[in-house]
Protein backbone atom coordinates (compact mmCIF):
# COMPACT_ATOMS: atom_id res chain seq x y z
CA UNK A 1 0.00 0.00 0.00
CA UNK A 2 2.88 2.39 0.72
CA UNK A 3 4.15 2.03 -2.87
CA UNK A 4 0.68 2.90 -4.16
CA UNK A 5 0.62 6.05 -2.01
CA UNK A 6 4.11 7.03 -3.19
CA UNK A 7 3.08 6.75 -6.84
CA UNK A 8 -0.03 8.85 -6.22
CA UNK A 9 2.01 11.48 -4.39
CA UNK A 10 4.59 11.69 -7.19
CA UNK A 11 1.82 11.84 -9.78
CA UNK A 12 0.18 14.72 -7.95
CA UNK A 13 3.50 16.55 -7.62
CA UNK A 14 4.33 16.10 -11.31
CA UNK A 15 0.82 17.14 -12.42
CA UNK A 16 0.92 20.23 -10.19
CA UNK A 17 4.41 21.13 -11.41
CA UNK A 18 3.40 20.72 -15.06
CA UNK A 19 0.37 22.95 -14.54
CA UNK A 20 2.48 25.55 -12.72
CA UNK A 21 4.88 25.47 -15.67
CA UNK A 22 1.99 26.09 -18.03
CA UNK A 23 0.86 29.05 -15.92
CA UNK A 24 4.38 30.52 -15.95
CA UNK A 25 4.62 30.03 -19.72
CA UNK A 26 1.23 31.70 -20.27
CA UNK A 27 2.18 34.58 -17.96
CA UNK A 28 5.35 35.19 -19.95
CA UNK A 29 3.44 34.99 -23.25
CA UNK A 30 0.50 37.32 -22.56
CA UNK A 31 -0.90 39.17 -19.57
CA UNK A 32 -3.86 37.63 -17.75
CA UNK A 33 -5.34 41.14 -17.61
CA UNK A 34 -5.23 41.30 -21.42
CA UNK A 35 -6.96 38.00 -22.21
CA UNK A 36 -8.74 37.36 -18.90
CA UNK A 37 -11.68 39.71 -19.53
CA UNK A 38 -12.37 37.92 -22.83
CA UNK A 39 -13.31 34.77 -20.92
CA UNK A 40 -16.27 36.52 -19.30
CA UNK A 41 -17.51 37.71 -22.68
CA UNK A 42 -17.74 34.19 -24.15
CA UNK A 43 -20.59 31.81 -23.39
CA UNK A 44 -18.24 28.86 -22.89
CA UNK A 45 -15.89 31.12 -20.98
CA UNK A 46 -18.65 31.72 -18.43
CA UNK A 47 -19.37 27.99 -18.25
CA UNK A 48 -15.65 27.32 -17.72
CA UNK A 49 -15.48 29.83 -14.87
CA UNK A 50 -18.52 28.30 -13.16
CA UNK A 51 -16.92 24.86 -13.57
CA UNK A 52 -13.63 26.14 -12.15
CA UNK A 53 -15.17 27.68 -9.03
CA UNK A 54 -17.52 24.75 -8.50
CA UNK A 55 -14.45 22.51 -8.58
CA UNK A 56 -12.71 24.78 -6.04
CA UNK A 57 -15.72 24.58 -3.74
CA UNK A 58 -16.03 20.78 -3.98
CA UNK A 59 -12.28 20.30 -3.46
CA UNK A 60 -12.37 22.49 -0.36
CA UNK A 61 -15.37 20.61 1.04
CA UNK A 62 -13.57 17.31 0.58
CA UNK A 63 -10.39 18.72 2.05
CA UNK A 64 -12.33 20.02 5.06
CA UNK A 65 -13.73 16.53 5.64
CA UNK A 66 -10.43 14.70 5.17
CA UNK A 67 -7.90 17.05 6.79
CA UNK A 68 -7.64 16.49 10.55
CA UNK A 69 -5.75 19.78 11.00
CA UNK A 70 -8.49 22.30 10.21
CA UNK A 71 -6.12 25.24 10.64
CA UNK A 72 -4.22 24.01 7.57
CA UNK A 73 -7.42 24.10 5.53
CA UNK A 74 -8.26 27.60 6.78
CA UNK A 75 -4.78 28.82 5.76
CA UNK A 76 -5.02 26.96 2.46
CA UNK A 77 -8.37 28.39 1.31
CA UNK A 78 -7.27 31.91 0.29
CA UNK A 79 -4.04 30.63 -1.26
CA UNK A 80 -5.92 28.00 -3.26
CA UNK A 81 -8.48 30.50 -4.55
CA UNK A 82 -5.64 32.65 -5.92
CA UNK A 83 -3.05 30.04 -6.91
CA UNK A 84 -5.33 27.34 -8.28
CA UNK A 85 -5.17 23.61 -8.73
CA UNK A 86 -1.40 23.25 -8.99
CA UNK A 87 -1.33 24.19 -5.30
CA UNK A 88 -4.03 21.62 -4.51
CA UNK A 89 -1.92 18.96 -6.24
CA UNK A 90 1.13 19.89 -4.16
CA UNK A 91 -0.91 20.03 -0.94
CA UNK A 92 -2.37 16.58 -1.58
CA UNK A 93 1.07 15.21 -2.45
CA UNK A 94 2.39 16.56 0.87
CA UNK A 95 -0.54 15.51 3.07
CA UNK A 96 -1.68 12.30 1.30
CA UNK A 97 -0.49 9.82 3.99
CA UNK A 98 -2.17 11.83 6.76
CA UNK A 99 -5.40 12.38 4.83
CA UNK A 100 -5.88 8.73 4.00
CA UNK A 101 -4.30 7.06 7.01
CA UNK A 102 -6.22 4.12 8.38
CA UNK A 103 -8.08 5.29 11.45
CA UNK A 104 -8.45 2.86 14.37
Rosetta silent file (secondary structure, phi, psi, omega in degrees, C-alpha in Angstrom):
SEQUENCE: XXXXXXXXXXXXXXXXXXXXXXXXXXXXXXXXXXXXXXXXXXXXXXXXXXXXXXXXXXXXXXXXXXXXXXXXXXXXXXXXXXXXXXXXXXXXXXXXXXXXXXXX
SCORE:     score description
SCORE:     0.000 S_00000001
   1 L     0.000  -33.989 -178.931    0.000    0.000    0.000 S_00000001
   2 H   -63.833  -37.690  179.035    2.880    2.385    0.722 S_00000001
   3 H   -64.191  -40.916  178.207    4.150    2.026   -2.873 S_00000001
   4 H   -59.728  -45.890  178.892    0.684    2.897   -4.163 S_00000001
   5 H   -63.898  -39.131  179.515    0.623    6.050   -2.011 S_00000001
   6 H   -63.455  -42.581  178.884    4.107    7.027   -3.186 S_00000001
   7 H   -64.151  -41.721  177.901    3.081    6.749   -6.840 S_00000001
   8 H   -62.761  -44.568 -178.951   -0.026    8.851   -6.222 S_00000001
   9 H   -62.407  -44.609  178.656    2.009   11.480   -4.388 S_00000001
  10 H   -64.916  -40.591  177.587    4.590   11.687   -7.186 S_00000001
  11 H   -60.549  -43.260  177.301    1.824   11.844   -9.784 S_00000001
  12 H   -63.417  -42.509 -179.860    0.185   14.725   -7.954 S_00000001
  13 H   -64.408  -44.217  179.867    3.497   16.553   -7.616 S_00000001
  14 H   -65.569  -44.629  179.172    4.332   16.097  -11.311 S_00000001
  15 H   -61.285  -45.202  178.323    0.822   17.136  -12.420 S_00000001
  16 H   -62.817  -40.767  179.666    0.917   20.228  -10.194 S_00000001
  17 H   -66.472  -40.945  178.689    4.406   21.134  -11.413 S_00000001
  18 H   -63.679  -41.586  179.187    3.401   20.721  -15.064 S_00000001
  19 H   -67.119  -40.773  176.231    0.371   22.947  -14.539 S_00000001
  20 H   -60.927  -40.783  176.886    2.480   25.552  -12.721 S_00000001
  21 H   -60.683  -39.395  178.016    4.885   25.466  -15.667 S_00000001
  22 H   -65.901  -38.905  178.036    1.988   26.094  -18.032 S_00000001
  23 H   -64.349  -43.203  179.060    0.860   29.052  -15.915 S_00000001
  24 H   -63.370  -44.596  178.390    4.377   30.517  -15.946 S_00000001
  25 H   -59.134  -47.451 -179.098    4.620   30.033  -19.718 S_00000001
  26 H   -62.720  -39.708  179.955    1.232   31.697  -20.269 S_00000001
  27 H   -64.682  -33.276  179.353    2.182   34.580  -17.961 S_00000001
  28 H   -80.948  -17.347 -178.032    5.352   35.186  -19.953 S_00000001
  29 H   -88.008  -46.981 -178.530    3.436   34.990  -23.247 S_00000001
  30 L  -152.188  149.783 -179.211    0.495   37.323  -22.561 S_00000001
  31 L   -73.059  138.672  175.227   -0.902   39.174  -19.566 S_00000001
  32 H   -59.898  -33.689 -178.731   -3.860   37.634  -17.754 S_00000001
  33 H   -73.089  -15.633  175.843   -5.335   41.136  -17.611 S_00000001
  34 H   -83.497  -48.943 -176.319   -5.233   41.301  -21.424 S_00000001
  35 H   -95.387  -22.466 -177.485   -6.956   38.002  -22.205 S_00000001
  36 H   -54.457  -47.427 -179.719   -8.739   37.357  -18.902 S_00000001
  37 H   -61.262  -24.766  179.336  -11.680   39.709  -19.527 S_00000001
  38 H   -63.975  -31.995 -178.053  -12.369   37.921  -22.831 S_00000001
  39 H   -59.515  -43.741 -179.474  -13.307   34.769  -20.923 S_00000001
  40 H   -68.705  -17.045  179.390  -16.267   36.517  -19.296 S_00000001
  41 H   -88.259  -12.326 -178.136  -17.511   37.706  -22.683 S_00000001
  42 L  -100.378  142.114  179.758  -17.740   34.191  -24.147 S_00000001
  43 H   -59.297  -50.588 -179.046  -20.590   31.807  -23.388 S_00000001
  44 H   -72.062  -20.773  173.172  -18.240   28.859  -22.888 S_00000001
  45 H   -66.549  -41.909  177.135  -15.893   31.120  -20.977 S_00000001
  46 H   -64.305  -43.136  178.502  -18.646   31.721  -18.434 S_00000001
  47 H   -61.388  -41.830  179.636  -19.373   27.987  -18.253 S_00000001
  48 H   -62.398  -41.813  178.984  -15.655   27.325  -17.724 S_00000001
  49 H   -66.191  -40.203  176.361  -15.475   29.832  -14.874 S_00000001
  50 H   -62.201  -44.075  178.455  -18.520   28.301  -13.159 S_00000001
  51 H   -60.826  -43.113 -179.969  -16.925   24.860  -13.569 S_00000001
  52 H   -60.516  -50.828 -176.607  -13.629   26.140  -12.149 S_00000001
  53 H   -73.660  -29.714  172.370  -15.165   27.680   -9.033 S_00000001
  54 H   -64.203  -41.679  176.122  -17.524   24.752   -8.500 S_00000001
  55 H   -62.301  -42.025  175.969  -14.448   22.514   -8.575 S_00000001
  56 H   -57.283  -48.259 -177.136  -12.714   24.781   -6.045 S_00000001
  57 H   -62.206  -46.292  179.601  -15.719   24.578   -3.739 S_00000001
  58 H   -64.072  -42.978  178.980  -16.026   20.784   -3.983 S_00000001
  59 H   -61.197  -40.887  179.789  -12.281   20.299   -3.464 S_00000001
  60 H   -69.402  -36.046  175.531  -12.375   22.493   -0.362 S_00000001
  61 H   -62.527  -45.545  178.546  -15.373   20.606    1.041 S_00000001
  62 H   -63.708  -42.740  179.424  -13.572   17.306    0.581 S_00000001
  63 H   -62.444  -40.390  178.762  -10.385   18.721    2.049 S_00000001
  64 H   -60.939  -38.983 -179.440  -12.331   20.015    5.064 S_00000001
  65 H   -73.770  -34.303 -174.477  -13.730   16.529    5.641 S_00000001
  66 H   -88.456  -34.703 -173.151  -10.425   14.704    5.172 S_00000001
  67 L   -78.611  117.490  178.722   -7.903   17.047    6.794 S_00000001
  68 L   -71.077  -26.288  179.908   -7.635   16.488   10.548 S_00000001
  69 L   -95.100   90.303 -175.352   -5.747   19.784   11.003 S_00000001
  70 H   -61.543  -28.798  179.292   -8.490   22.297   10.205 S_00000001
  71 H   -63.328  -32.085  176.676   -6.120   25.242   10.643 S_00000001
  72 H   -65.163  -40.696  178.792   -4.220   24.013    7.566 S_00000001
  73 H   -65.620  -43.186 -179.898   -7.424   24.101    5.526 S_00000001
  74 H   -62.490  -36.961  176.427   -8.257   27.596    6.775 S_00000001
  75 H   -72.660  -32.563 -175.709   -4.784   28.819    5.761 S_00000001
  76 H   -73.825  -33.821 -173.297   -5.019   26.963    2.457 S_00000001
  77 H   -53.084  -55.445 -177.596   -8.375   28.386    1.307 S_00000001
  78 H   -66.354  -35.073  178.155   -7.269   31.915    0.294 S_00000001
  79 H   -64.323  -43.496 -178.688   -4.043   30.633   -1.256 S_00000001
  80 H   -63.759  -41.053 -178.755   -5.922   28.003   -3.257 S_00000001
  81 H   -64.843  -26.352  179.257   -8.480   30.501   -4.555 S_00000001
  82 H   -93.920  -43.688 -173.477   -5.638   32.650   -5.922 S_00000001
  83 H   -83.631  -34.074  176.378   -3.052   30.045   -6.905 S_00000001
  84 L    96.049 -163.970 -169.359   -5.334   27.336   -8.281 S_00000001
  85 H   -73.203  -19.486  175.577   -5.174   23.613   -8.733 S_00000001
  86 H   -62.502  -36.294  179.301   -1.399   23.251   -8.987 S_00000001
  87 H   -69.358  -37.711  175.489   -1.330   24.191   -5.297 S_00000001
  88 H   -61.175  -43.400  177.429   -4.026   21.616   -4.510 S_00000001
  89 H   -58.620  -46.079  179.844   -1.920   18.959   -6.236 S_00000001
  90 H   -65.410  -40.937  179.417    1.129   19.885   -4.158 S_00000001
  91 H   -61.364  -46.363  179.842   -0.914   20.032   -0.945 S_00000001
  92 H   -65.310  -38.096  177.200   -2.365   16.580   -1.583 S_00000001
  93 H   -61.891  -39.155 -179.577    1.068   15.205   -2.455 S_00000001
  94 H   -71.638  -44.559 -171.570    2.387   16.563    0.865 S_00000001
  95 H   -98.790    0.234 -174.238   -0.538   15.512    3.071 S_00000001
  96 H   -48.947  -50.358 -178.084   -1.682   12.296    1.298 S_00000001
  97 H   -60.987  -36.892 -179.812   -0.490    9.820    3.986 S_00000001
  98 H   -74.633  -34.563 -177.514   -2.167   11.825    6.758 S_00000001
  99 H   -71.472  -33.078 -174.703   -5.397   12.380    4.829 S_00000001
 100 L  -117.801   25.426  175.942   -5.883    8.727    3.996 S_00000001
 101 L   -67.892  144.570  177.096   -4.305    7.059    7.014 S_00000001
 102 L   -69.542  123.718 -179.416   -6.219    4.119    8.380 S_00000001
 103 L   -91.457  141.153 -179.615   -8.084    5.285   11.447 S_00000001
 104 L   -69.499    0.000    0.000   -8.453    2.855   14.371 S_00000001
